[in-house]
Amino acid sequence: MKFPVVVQGLLLLTFCSLASRAATYAAKIKYNTSAVRDPGKLNVHLVPHTHDDAGWLKTVDQYYYGSETKIQLAGVEYILDTLVNELWANKDRRFSYGEMAFFSMWWERQDEEIQDRVKQLVDEGRLDFINGGWVQHDEAAAHYVAMIDQTTRGHRFLKETFNFTPRIGWQIDPFGHSSTHASLMCGALGFDGLFFGRADYQGVFSILKASTVQLLELGDSCNAHLCVTVKHAPSWASMESQR
Ligand SMILES: [Zn+2]
């Protein structure tokens, strides 16, 4: 059965999310993998998540408070207010948050009642943190020391606030990807998986065509799933025409 390219991408995400790594990480990880795929249906796994640039078209404060709407309609404060309300209203909802620069700004402005509510959402796994750095760093232009420092800052906030340690890398918008990042995030940091976007179109096409998941192996210290997201992949129309 031939699925459209976008659906294949979603299927790839499905497989990445559910594929078992129990043999390697059994002692460390307890993922809920009780969901099973129904072979008679199209199985789609959606991951509601953030990608908040901490400064791109607007400044950090302009993004946070939602000002300068003529430049861009983005107000992170309202996203987080809504997110927590909606998660609290329905136990079946899940969300993955990425960038601590904005989350910590919002957190510091909440009263004790909201903070307790968020802590409960985190404890119950309804609010998850992916990547968990201060920002989602660029992989080509940033020095490796800056990568370590900004990731440490975000992870320290999560550890001190929620006793939470991120397990999944979420690099869905850097322009290019480096072995330095993969080595640091998967090997040194111990992420279980790395999702990334803006991949080279030929690489994405070959993965989609083979309908396989690539495994990133960088020696004994790095053994994580490598998953490509469909967002920001270039020229889907031309890729379709190559199939
Ligand atoms: Zn971005």
Boltz pocket constraint, residues with backbone or C-beta under 6 A from the ligand:
constraints:
  - pocket:
      binder: B
      contacts: [[A, 51], [A, 52], [A, 53], [A, 173]]
      max_distance: 6.0
